[in-house]
Amino acid sequence: MSWKLLKDYCEFLGFTVNSPREAIKRALSIAMISNGEIWLRTLMDRNLTVHVYDEAIAHKVSMGNEVYETIKDEYFPLLEQLYKKFKDELCLD
């Protein structure tokens, strides 16, 4: 869902954004986010796991806590940074 927030914000600024990848790249170019490589990896992982029909992929996704650890250690901090960025720059309170 964070890519949709980025998309909406970029469109509010006047940019045209047609995909999650474009939203991430545009947000990176206007310094709304950093760590573009990790943001793009979140998108790839999301696309890989959202509709798991391949048994080998399903097994890899469910192996241990690998997915949980990646989300907790790499992706969640990105979301916290994004929240802070919007709160600090856009909130009036």
FENHUNOR-V444477 format. One record per pair of residues at least 12 apart in sequence whose C-alpha atoms are under 10 Angstrom apart, sorted by the first residue. I is the first residue (numbers start at 0). J is the second residue. Records with the same first field share a line. If there is no record, write none. Layout:
BEGIN
I = J + J
END
This chain:
BEGIN
0 = 19
1 = 19 + 22 + 23 + 38 + 77 + 78 + 81 + 82
2 = 18 + 19 + 20 + 21 + 22 + 23 + 26 + 38 + 42
3 = 16 + 18 + 19 + 22 + 23
4 = 22 + 81
5 = 19 + 21 + 22 + 23 + 24 + 25 + 26 + 27 + 31 + 32 + 81
6 = 18 + 19 + 20 + 21 + 22 + 23 + 25 + 26
7 = 22
8 = 22 + 26 + 31 + 85
9 = 21 + 22 + 23 + 25 + 26 + 29 + 31
10 = 22
19 = 39 + 42
20 = 38 + 39 + 42 + 43
23 = 35 + 36 + 38 + 39 + 42
24 = 36 + 38 + 39
30 = 84
31 = 80 + 81 + 84 + 85 + 88
32 = 77 + 78 + 80 + 81 + 84
33 = 77 + 80 + 81
34 = 77
35 = 77
37 = 73 + 74 + 77
38 = 73 + 74 + 77 + 78
40 = 73 + 74
41 = 69 + 70 + 73 + 74 + 77
44 = 60 + 66 + 69 + 70
47 = 60
48 = 60 + 66
END
